[in-house]
Amino acid sequence: MRGDGDGWAVGPDGDRRWGKHGAAGLLLRAPLPDGQPAVLLQHRAAWSHQGGTWALPGGARDSHESTVDAAVREAQEETGIDVDAVAVRTERVTAGVTGGWTYTTVVADAGIPLATTPNGESTELRWVPEVEVEAMALHAGFAASWPTLRTRVVRVLLDTANVLGSRPTGWWRDRPGATGVLLGELAAVLPRTLELPDGGFGWVTRIEAVLEGQARHATVDDARIPVHAAAGSGDDELARLAGTTATLESEVTVVVTADRGLRQRLPHSVVTLSPSTVLGWL
């Protein structure tokens, strides 16, 4: 069954919204050569609703589809992107009517800005640097949701021993080797979008790993994983680093650890994530 979602849904307020079963769009990010994020935007054809504005590729959800499937399908139809290169991170209902129609934004990443081929619903497709999005003539619905979808700069500090110890991989037999493998795996999944505990989003280009003891001899040669070799306690080094002044006022510092003692030593402004969150990226 295809296409049974096309059509207008009329809400209690009498307003019409496209998609009998709701609608979904794909917010796809990819890193530019300098590592900063760009978003794939569609310049809507003049004949479409709010034609001439910029928005996410997307459309009506069919009754048998999940919101993720609908967003990815619509984006592929409208932009020609390679869906196998799209990694979905999360989804967020960004508009709707109580008890009725909803619009869901599916957040995803790609390793590079993917090649695109517009269909008749677009006059142009463009990878737009994220910092330039709000300056464009945006579709009203997208403009309203963009402040909750844009990313913040994130500095991630990794309690490497704590994260390594959370997996029964036999790491204790070769701490330097196991540390090098873990950090290499993490480097391979960067950059990426990070969903923050407050519901916002961050863009992660690097993970700063703190190493202590034997793990300081690990071989790590990747700019995405700068290493801090603690002279003594790894917790002391993490607390020191977390307390340094952020480079940007909007920057968020995140410490990845399950150590309660360390968490209690961190500044209140620091966000903490469990090792399982980061390991779930692998």
C-alpha positions as CSV (number, residue, x, y, z in Angstrom):
1,M,0.0,0.0,0.0
2,R,1.4,3.4,-1.0
3,G,0.1,6.9,-1.2
4,D,-2.9,6.7,1.1
5,G,-1.4,9.5,3.2
6,D,-1.7,12.1,0.4
7,G,-4.4,14.6,1.2
8,W,-5.4,17.3,3.7
9,A,-6.2,16.6,7.3
10,V,-8.7,19.0,8.7
11,G,-8.2,19.8,12.4
12,P,-10.7,20.9,15.1
13,D,-9.6,24.5,14.4
14,G,-10.7,24.0,10.7
15,D,-7.2,24.5,9.4
16,R,-5.9,22.1,6.8
17,R,-2.6,20.4,7.2
18,W,-0.9,18.1,4.6
19,G,-0.9,14.4,5.3
20,K,-4.0,12.4,6.2
21,H,-2.0,10.4,8.7
22,G,0.4,13.1,9.6
23,A,3.7,14.2,8.0
24,A,7.4,13.8,8.5
25,G,10.6,15.5,7.3
26,L,14.3,14.6,7.4
27,L,16.8,16.8,9.1
28,L,20.0,15.5,7.6
29,R,23.4,16.8,8.8
30,A,26.8,16.2,7.3
31,P,30.2,17.7,8.1
32,L,31.7,20.3,5.8
33,P,35.5,20.2,5.1
34,D,36.2,22.2,8.2
35,G,34.1,19.7,10.3
36,Q,31.2,22.1,11.0
37,P,27.7,20.8,10.3
38,A,25.6,21.5,7.2
39,V,21.9,20.8,6.8
40,L,20.3,19.6,3.6
41,L,17.5,22.1,2.7
42,Q,14.9,22.2,-0.1
43,H,13.9,25.3,-1.9
44,R,10.2,24.6,-2.3
45,A,8.6,24.9,-5.8
46,A,6.5,27.9,-6.3
47,W,3.3,25.9,-6.7
48,S,3.7,24.1,-3.3
49,H,2.5,25.2,0.1
50,Q,4.5,28.3,1.1
51,G,6.4,28.0,-2.2
52,G,9.7,29.8,-2.5
53,T,10.7,29.1,1.1
54,W,13.4,26.8,2.4
55,A,12.5,23.7,4.5
56,L,13.3,20.1,5.1
57,P,12.5,17.5,2.5
58,G,9.5,15.5,3.6
59,G,5.8,14.9,3.2
60,A,2.8,12.9,4.1
61,R,3.1,9.6,6.0
62,D,1.2,6.6,4.7
63,S,-0.9,4.6,7.2
64,H,1.4,1.6,7.2
65,E,4.6,3.6,7.7
66,S,6.6,4.6,10.7
67,T,7.6,8.3,10.9
68,V,11.2,7.4,10.3
69,D,10.3,5.3,7.2
70,A,8.1,8.1,5.9
71,A,10.7,10.8,6.4
72,V,13.5,8.8,4.7
73,R,11.3,7.8,1.8
74,E,10.0,11.3,1.2
75,A,13.6,12.7,1.4
76,Q,14.8,10.1,-1.1
77,E,12.0,10.8,-3.5
78,E,12.6,14.6,-3.4
79,T,16.4,14.7,-3.2
80,G,17.7,11.4,-4.7
81,I,20.0,10.9,-1.7
82,D,21.5,7.5,-1.0
83,V,19.4,6.3,1.9
84,D,22.0,3.6,2.8
85,A,24.4,6.5,3.8
86,V,21.8,8.0,6.2
87,A,22.2,7.2,9.9
88,V,19.0,8.0,11.9
89,R,19.7,9.4,15.4
90,T,16.3,10.3,16.8
91,E,12.9,11.8,16.0
92,R,11.0,14.7,17.5
93,V,7.3,15.8,17.1
94,T,7.8,19.4,16.2
95,A,4.2,20.5,15.3
96,G,0.7,19.1,15.7
97,V,-2.8,19.3,16.9
98,T,-3.8,17.8,20.2
99,G,-5.2,14.3,19.6
100,G,-4.7,14.6,15.8
101,W,-2.3,15.6,13.1
102,T,1.4,15.7,13.8
103,Y,4.6,16.6,12.0
104,T,7.7,14.6,13.0
105,T,11.2,15.7,12.4
106,V,13.6,12.8,12.0
107,V,17.2,13.7,12.8
108,A,19.9,11.9,10.9
109,D,23.6,12.2,9.9
110,A,25.6,11.4,6.9
111,G,29.4,11.0,6.7
112,I,29.7,13.5,3.9
113,P,27.3,15.9,2.1
114,L,25.5,13.5,-0.2
115,A,24.9,14.1,-3.9
116,T,21.4,15.2,-4.6
117,T,19.0,15.3,-7.6
118,P,15.8,17.4,-7.2
119,N,12.4,16.4,-8.3
120,G,9.5,18.6,-9.3
121,E,8.9,19.7,-5.7
122,S,12.1,21.6,-5.5
123,T,13.7,24.5,-7.3
124,E,17.0,23.8,-5.6
125,L,18.6,21.6,-3.0
126,R,21.5,22.9,-0.9
127,W,23.8,21.8,1.9
128,V,23.6,24.9,4.1
129,P,26.1,25.6,6.9
130,E,24.0,25.3,10.1
131,V,25.0,28.8,11.3
132,E,23.4,30.3,8.1
133,V,20.1,28.5,8.3
134,E,18.2,31.0,10.3
135,A,19.2,33.8,7.9
136,M,17.3,32.1,5.0
137,A,13.7,32.6,4.0
138,L,12.3,29.6,5.9
139,H,9.0,27.8,5.7
140,A,7.0,29.1,8.8
141,G,6.7,25.6,10.3
142,F,10.4,24.9,10.0
143,A,11.3,28.4,11.3
144,A,9.3,27.7,14.4
145,S,10.9,24.4,15.1
146,W,14.5,25.3,14.1
147,P,15.6,26.7,17.5
148,T,14.9,23.4,19.1
149,L,16.7,21.4,16.4
150,R,19.9,23.3,15.8
151,T,23.0,22.0,17.4
152,R,25.3,23.6,20.0
153,V,29.1,23.1,20.1
154,V,29.9,20.2,22.4
155,R,33.2,19.5,24.2
156,V,33.2,15.8,25.2
157,L,35.6,14.5,27.9
158,L,35.8,10.8,28.2
159,D,36.5,8.9,31.5
160,T,38.3,6.3,29.4
161,A,39.0,3.8,32.2
162,N,35.4,4.0,33.4
163,V,34.0,3.5,29.9
164,L,36.4,0.7,29.1
165,G,35.6,-1.1,32.3
166,S,31.9,-1.1,31.6
167,R,32.4,-3.8,29.0
168,P,33.5,-7.4,29.8
169,T,35.9,-7.6,26.8
170,G,39.0,-8.8,28.7
171,W,40.4,-5.3,28.6
172,W,42.4,-6.0,31.8
173,R,44.7,-8.4,30.0
174,D,46.0,-5.6,27.7
175,R,45.0,-2.1,28.9
176,P,46.9,-0.1,26.4
177,G,45.7,-2.3,23.5
178,A,42.1,-2.3,24.6
179,T,42.2,1.5,25.1
180,G,43.6,2.0,21.6
181,V,40.8,-0.2,20.1
182,L,38.1,1.6,22.0
183,L,39.3,5.1,21.0
184,G,39.7,4.0,17.4
185,E,36.2,2.8,17.3
186,L,34.9,6.1,18.7
187,A,36.9,8.1,16.2
188,A,35.3,6.2,13.4
189,V,31.8,7.4,14.3
190,L,32.6,11.1,14.4
191,P,31.4,13.7,13.7
192,R,27.8,13.1,14.7
193,T,24.7,14.7,16.2
194,L,24.3,14.1,20.0
195,E,20.9,14.3,21.7
196,L,21.5,16.1,25.0
197,P,19.6,15.3,28.2
198,D,17.7,18.6,28.1
199,G,16.2,17.7,24.8
200,G,18.6,19.9,22.8
201,F,21.2,18.7,20.3
202,G,25.0,19.0,20.1
203,W,27.5,18.5,17.3
204,V,30.5,16.3,18.3
205,T,33.6,16.5,16.2
206,R,36.1,15.3,18.8
207,I,36.2,13.3,22.0
208,E,39.0,14.2,24.5
209,A,40.1,11.0,26.2
210,V,41.7,11.1,29.6
211,L,44.1,8.2,30.2
212,E,45.7,7.0,33.4
213,G,48.0,4.2,34.5
214,Q,49.0,1.6,32.0
215,A,46.5,3.0,29.5
216,R,48.7,6.0,29.0
217,H,50.8,3.8,26.7
218,A,48.0,3.3,24.3
219,T,48.6,4.2,20.7
220,V,46.2,6.9,19.5
221,D,46.8,8.8,16.3
222,D,43.6,10.5,15.2
223,A,42.8,14.2,15.5
224,R,39.3,13.3,16.4
225,I,40.5,11.8,19.7
226,P,43.0,14.2,21.4
227,V,44.5,12.5,24.5
228,H,45.2,13.8,28.0
229,A,47.6,11.7,29.9
230,A,46.9,12.1,33.6
231,A,50.1,12.5,35.7
232,G,48.1,10.9,38.6
233,S,44.4,10.3,39.0
234,G,42.3,10.3,35.9
235,D,39.4,11.7,37.9
236,D,41.5,14.7,39.0
237,E,42.4,15.4,35.4
238,L,38.8,15.2,34.3
239,A,37.6,17.5,37.1
240,R,40.3,20.0,36.1
241,L,39.5,19.9,32.4
242,A,35.8,20.2,33.1
243,G,36.4,23.3,35.2
244,T,38.2,25.2,32.5
245,T,36.4,28.1,30.7
246,A,34.5,27.2,27.6
247,T,35.8,28.6,24.4
248,L,32.4,29.7,23.3
249,E,29.5,31.0,25.5
250,S,27.2,28.5,23.8
251,E,29.6,25.6,24.2
252,V,28.4,22.6,26.3
253,T,30.9,20.5,28.3
254,V,29.9,16.8,28.5
255,V,31.7,14.3,30.7
256,V,31.1,10.6,29.9
257,T,31.3,8.6,33.2
258,A,29.3,6.4,35.5
259,D,31.6,7.3,38.5
260,R,29.3,9.0,41.1
261,G,32.2,10.5,43.0
262,L,33.6,12.2,39.9
263,R,30.1,13.4,38.9
264,Q,29.8,15.1,42.3
265,R,33.1,17.0,41.7
266,L,32.0,18.5,38.3
267,P,30.7,22.1,37.9
268,H,26.9,22.3,37.8
269,S,27.0,23.5,34.2
270,V,28.6,20.2,33.1
271,V,26.4,17.6,31.4
272,T,27.1,14.0,32.2
273,L,26.4,11.0,30.1
274,S,26.6,7.3,30.9
275,P,29.1,5.1,29.1
276,S,26.3,3.1,27.6
277,T,25.2,6.2,25.7
278,V,28.6,6.5,23.9
279,L,29.1,2.8,23.5
280,G,25.7,2.7,21.8
281,W,27.3,4.7,19.0
282,L,29.5,1.8,18.0
